Amino acid sequence: MDQTKLAVYLQDLPMGEIRWYDQLPSTNASALDWLHQFPHEYSLIVTDRQTAGYGRNRRTWHSTPGASLTFSFILYLSQGELDALPLFSALTALAVCDAIASFFPPVKTSVKWPNDVLLDRKKVAGILPEAAWQGSNCLGLVIGIGVNVLAAAVPSDQELLFPATCLEEEGAGKTINRWDLLHRILQAFITRRQIFPSGAFLDDWRNKLAFVEEEVTISGSDREAHHGIFKGVDEHGYLLLKEKNGRMVT
């Protein structure tokens, strides 16, 4: 694969510059550096292999040559979108769900708050939005996406913090073209962005949320764990948790 071939796959979409790398430390890190040169919106970086990919809380994101789809793209936000910045994880997750459903209509996708896409309650894709700031001014947003396409992309059980799967396994072995998948994700994102952020968007997200009304543990690298019943999300994208004492917290 190279930039020219990728451009052919994406020629009907309003893409900026497209960059392809056989190997990169991280598509997000590269895109954040690139963003400071202010390339056209929807400029895209795709790699076959990440050697230092990361997700939320800087957790390692695995990328396997020929088996993963790993890419990042650049956005410039309107004021309304900037006010809804925390919701871009949800917007992207819905786009990934749309793309997967276009290949496997019977398969049920869901979203694990805040930024994972699940198939059969197992992680198949991760999303990482990262904004670049100059003081209080947002220069732009990079959105990174990693999808486990083939079985080789799924880490070993010893490396997993949460059960994982791939499209090949959940699609009963149906062959997925990674570049067709890339096209469908970007197309779905562009379409959904047209109604973002709106009540319809929030309704779609809430209907896709996994583990609603189930007992969950919320933890992060820099805060204590919280336990309770997951009650959904508010209009700002914050998780609503009902603790054992009956108190509702975000």
Helices and strands as residue ranges (DSSP letters): H 3-9, E 18-21, H 27-35, E 44-47, G 56-58, E 68-75, H 79-83, G 85-87, H 88-103, E 109-112, E 116-119, E 122-134, E 137-148, G 151-153, G 157-159, H 167-170, H 178-193, H 199-208, E 215-220, E 223-233, E 239-242, E 248-249
